[in-house]
Amino acid sequence: MGRKPKTDEDRVANRVEDFRTQAGLSRQELADQVGVHYQTIGYIERGEYSPSLVLALQIADVLGASVEEIFWLEGES
Amino acid sequence: MNELLVVLYILVTLAVAYLWFYPTFVGNNVRAMAWWDVLVSGFPFGISAVLFWQSDPVFTLFTFELNWFFFTLITLVLIEAPILLLYLKARNLSSEYWAQFSMAPKGSPDAGWAAASVKDVEKSLNDSRWDGLRTPGAKRFLLVASNVFLIGSSALVFNLSDNQWTIYTLVHILFVFVFWFLLRQSVRLVADAPQEALDEMLLKKRNESYVIAYRWLAAFAFGVAIALLVYTILVDSDVSSDGFNYAVSFTWPQTQAFFWFLMGYLAMLPSMALLSVDLKSKKAKGDN
């Protein structure tokens, strides 16, 4: 089985914005806590960037949820 | 004979500097040493100028014929470089000395390459003054305009006659820097940043842009090499020659045009490539 072309790769959907709002955090505050630039949080929330596993775990930790609750592959429920 | 005289006062200057002045007055202060070195290097130039400016004799270095300025410069570099390296090594100052010329933090893998400091990148990432340059339309315009400028304006300078070149070439050089500045602001200095200034997404984008920049550079170098080859053949076509002896000569405006064309692309390609990465990811997002 060959590797899928990049264009066909699964995209990662997320509920970062919902969880962040519930936690009462701004993008800047979340970014500061996980050590990235606030724009990177914006890119993740809009689905324009899929974070590394380390960053996803850090975000989940700060937002008090599991990674699976916040991130999932598009097309999965 | 003049050559030996220049070598002699360079050696005396360096002996005084490295055996007495630096150890006694500068110590381990590498910043002061770099500044004092400008003055120390200027000293042999001053003597050469006084002795040879008027008479302008020809100096021979290996097999090359040079004037007093370039002979002093090259001889000074050849003699001082090993002395400086030995001095730094003896005082264990090498990494500290070279780090002051680097934009990246000490020990960074990008130490030799970064063209923006961590502080400047962080400032630019939080700076909204240049947001007008960061819209998709502005990015597309900058990408096209910088290429049109570099190609079109370089072609214009290339075709200037010697007595016309000064003013237009200075304007051309000024605009090379203007486009370089605008491109860097448009990508928030990310393309030139050391990795310590970037998070994982920005680092991924920067690295992705370098793959593209290298491919463009390869295509660009190929194009320039072919153009040079064709130009050489065209300007030196002589039906009576044997077809193997070609000589290419450039006027000063043509040399300037060529130099700034290369410099412009070398400086701007990473930012141009990053713009294209940004535009592509926006387009991909729009297509989904």
Interface residues (C-beta under 8 A of the other chain):
Chain A: T7 R11 G35 V36 H37 Q39 T40 Y43 I44 R46 G47 E48 Y49 P51 S52 L55
Chain B: L125 D199 E200 M201 L202 S281 A284 K285 N288
